[in-house]
Amino acid sequence: MSLTVLQVKNSRAVDKDIKLSDSGGLFLLIKVSGSKYWRLAYRFQGKQKTLSFGVYPEVSLLEAREKSLEAKKHLSNGTDPSSYKKVAKLTSKVEFDNSFEKVASEWFDKQKKSWVDSHTVDVKRRLEANIFPKIGKLPINQILPIQVLEIVRSVVKRGAFDLSHRVLGVCGQVFRYGVGSGRCVGDPTRDLKGVLTPHVKKNQNAVRTGDFPALMIAISEYSEIGDFQTQLALQLLAFTFVRTGELIKSKWSEFDLEKKLWKIPASRMKMKREHLVPLAPESIEVLEKLKEFSIDSEYVFPGRNPKNHISNNTLLFALYKLGYKGRMSGHGFRAVASTILNENNFRSDIIERQLAHLDGNSVRAAYNRAEYFQERILMMNWWAGYIVSSIREYHS
């Protein structure tokens, strides 16, 4: 007779393990310990074999019978259900190891070492919130362009046009990593070029080169309407054209005024590589004045609390106060410097290196760092002198 649900639930083994038969070879093995295991006894190619279906109550009587019927279908097709189960388990593992989420996580762990924290957080959020819920569990080599398109279309429907391009870009990078690591043979995002409305990237505000002297004059007079420390910060930003975050978080330990050198550690750089900034005499002069403001702080630009630096908005709001809202930003100093230096025939390699733009070839990048440094010293001295002389000419 077939088992009942109550029999399965209430049966116990007292002195020794017992078997309760259901039908068609299915039985419940009950251990003295109280554990209950579903098994199927069958013959394949003349050999007696046993197949496990799991533990009760995780696997119910009905589920065990369904598994038994499935195993018998394989037997009727001439397949050993035990071998089929092993192959299915191995296939499942292979598919998991080759799932988009698995490959993306591997790619992410390798790439994040060269990213700043904010970018790392952004990419992780794009993967977990927008991509993994849709295609994360799918084998990466089976994902079609239409499935990726559905992801970016759902982002567009939320009105996040810029994000849709970034999500598509992340997908493309993962697929290309999959190709490189042998998990897939192509990048389906290549077939999606042109399907999204082009996103026009808004450039950071920057004055025209002809208006730059007037801006520097305004900055030199900022202490009349604002804080003198902020005036010095804007002047040093102009002379060195580093990123605003790199400036406001700078520490005195990074500076060697005798060698006229500022070493920004890799941990604070966008591309996670140490950056050298030659200091022109004009920059040294500004730094000497700044020492008066940071006697009790490790920061060159301490905030109201000497243990912290000034905020990201300090310099931007100062530019607003000078009447340059919408016309100039902290990043704008980099754009103006790049334009003027290029116009004055400085080599683009030297300019790009001083802007700390990453060279695609790491070996070449290391070589360039040594090769260009003397030229960068000359260029930075010229740049600071250009600012001062252009102000004088503007007044005259």
C-alpha positions, 0 to 999 in steps of 0.5 A: 500500500502507498504511504499516507501523509500521516504515516510519513509524519508520525513514523519513528525508528526505535531500535534500528533504522527502518524503511517505509515503502511507497510505490514503484521503488520509492521508500522513506528511510527512517533513522534512529536519530529521527532523520527521514530520507527519501530514496528510490530503488531501481535497476539499470543495466542489470545493477541494483541502484539507489537514488536520493531525493532529499530529506523530509519534511523539506521534501514532502511525500508529493514532491518525492513522488514527482521526483520518482516519476521524473527519474522513471522517465529517464529510465524509460529513455535509457538514461541512468537517473543517478548519472543524469542528476550528477550531470544536471548538478554539474551543469547547474554549477557551470551555469552559476559560475558563468552567470552574468552576476558571477562574471560581473562580480569578478570584473567588479572586484578587479576594476574597483582597485583602480576606482575612487570610492564614489565611482565604486559605489555608483557602479555597484548600485547600477549592477545591483539595482538595475542589472542583476534583478533582470539578467543576473542569474542567466548564463552570460553566453545566453543573454540576447541583445533584447534582454539588455535592451529591456533593462535600459528601456526600464531605466529610460521609463523612469526618466533617467536618461543619463543613467540608461547610458551608464547602465548599458556601458557597465553591461558592455564592460562585463560582457567584454570581460566575459569574452576575455575570460572565455565565458562568452563569445560576444558583446550583445550591447554592440548590437544596441548602438543607436537605440538610446537617445544620445546623451549630451554631456554637459561640460563643467563651466569654464570662462573663455581664455580672454576672460581668465585675467579678469577672473584672476583679478577678481579672485585677488580681491576676494578677501574684500568680500570674503575669507582670505583663506578661500582667496588663497585656495582659489589662487592655488587651484589656478596655479596648480589646476588640480581637481578641487577635491585633491586641493581641499583635502591636501595635507602639509605632509604632502608638500616639500617646499624646498624641493618645490614639489607636491606629492598627492598620494594615490589614495586621493587621486581619481585613478588611484596613482600618485600624482606629482605637482611641480610648485612654481614660485607663485604657488610657494608664495601662496602656501607660505601665506596659508601656513598662518591658517593651519597652525593646529591642523594637518590640513592645508585648508582646515575648516572651522574644526581644525581636524577637518578640511573645508567643504567641497562647496567652499570654492564654488560658492566663492565663485558665485559670490564673485559673480561667476555662477554658471560661468566658472567652476573649480574644474573650469581651471583645468579646462582653461589651463589645458586650452591655454597651454595647448595654444602655447605649443606645450606638448599634449603628453605633458599637459595630459600627464599634469592633468593626471589623465590616465595613460592606457598603457601602464608601462608607458605611463610609468616611463612618461612620468620620469621622462616628462617631469622636468618639462612639467616643471618648466610648464608649471613655472610658465603657467604661473608666470602667464597668470601673473603677467596676464593680470598685469597686462589686463590692468595696463 
